[in-house]
Amino acid sequence: MSQKLISIILVIVASLFIFSSLSLADGELIINIGEDFILPDDDFGVGDTMAGSSKGTLTGQIGYVFSSITERKDSLLNQEGILFTLPDKEHDFDLQLDYNYDLGEDGRIFVSANFTEDRQSGKDFEFDFGLKEAFVSHGFQDYGNLILGKQKLNIGNGFGWTPTGIHSSSQITIGLFSGRWSLSYEGFTFMTVLVPPLADVQNEKGLLYERIETNLGSVNLALSGLIREEGKPRVGLDVATFIGDIELYTAVSVRQENLRTYLTEDTTPDPFGDELKTYNFTSREDEDWYLYGLVGSSYTIPGTETYLMAEYFYDQTGLTRDEIQEIGDAAEYCLEMMEDERYQVIGMDKQYLGYLGMLNQNFTPGQMGKHYLFLGVREVQLLDAVSGNIYGIVNLADRSCVINPEVSYALNGNTDLIITGNLLFGEEKTEYGLGVMERKISLKTVTLF
């Protein structure tokens, strides 16, 4: 038996042992194969972080963003700022520093940190520090590559969604404290990732997944499996290939989990009439398996940097159009009860304010439904120094959408002036209609050094 094969077996067995030790509170460990295929990264799988070619390299960027709300219509979930007020203007300052220390051909040390300060209308500046990544990576010849520390884990096919990934989207920019080991052997690539159960930005539970990737001719296949500390395994498959210059990809996973909150309606005696509506918010706990799927395509126009993307996403646990309508109906009913002076006198308006808060907390726009379409166009050269991007997500059931246009002007080789927009469209009781309907324009400057 070769050293590489022995390494694969030992790492998998050791990971399972460590993970089971970290999960003793539940008294059991469920193991499954499946899920999680990673899109092409650099050699160490750290996404878009800098590679660095010399020892002790410090780079970074400094940015300033001014945002102004040009038009706003309050949503049913926050009518006239009942739950919270939104600023008319925002100022954001951001400094990002990346430090790369080259350990030679076998590895490196990388640290990325953010220093941010933001101010909203009528408020003082607030300073914040965030550690985005901090890891050491090292190659061990026949024993693969090992990365330890806080690192990005953007794994799985997809841009708008990654149904087979650790995160729900590939756009997560903050890492998780984890260990990642990978090894190529006989045409296969094996990967093990272990995230300990530490409180973190994206994940408060420990997790373990194994991934196997290979190529069959021009088709890339990946099978992997993920298990969290509390159980609930996930199984998935990723497939990607090219037909000419067009990339086609899909990602399908089935998960024994349902993280959604569901709204149910009940009644109670009305002190001034027959009955009042009351609401309950429950999470479905069962052992059923739920399907998540994505089909996508991308294309780079020859002779340009213009990149086209389109994705369809399906979420079996998502809400139907009628269920989203019911959320709007509930918000409307709560507002009527809160405005009725009879219920204000006896204090029942506070009960419906609580319901409205729960509606806002659990049903804000963003992947509430079952069927979505994502469209994107990147790096369109409008003029010599002007380029543009535009992205949009459509809930196909209720036809509401969010559109994000962006225009960038290159002042020089290191500084860009960027104008971005955040535009929501939809009827009042649709997914994006339930959110605050606003026309938001942001002016951003970014300087690299």
Buried (B, 14 or more C-beta within 10 A) or exposed (E): EEEBEEBBEEBBEEBBEBBBEBBEEEEEBEEBBBBBBBBEBEEBBBBEBBEBEEEEBEBBBBBBBEBBBEEEEBBBBBBEEBBEEBBEEBBBBBBBBBBBBBEEEEBBBBBBBBBBBBBBEEEEEEEEEBBBBBBBBBBEEEBBBBBBBBBBBBBBBBBBBBBBBBBBBBEBBBBBBBBBBBBEBEEEBBBBBBBBBEEBBEBEBBBBBBBBBBEEEEEBBBBBBBBBBBBBBBBBBBBBBBEEEEBBBBBBBBBBBBEBBBBEEEEEEEEEEEEBBEBEBEEEEEEEBBEBBBBBBBBBEEEEEBBBBBBBBBBBBBBEBEBBBBBBBBBBBBBEBBEBEEBEEEEBBEBBBEBBBBBBEBBBBEBBBBBBBBBBBBBBEEEEEEBBBBBBBBBBBBBBBBBBBBBBBBEEEEBBBBBBBBBBBBEBBBBBBBBBBBBBBBEBBBBEE
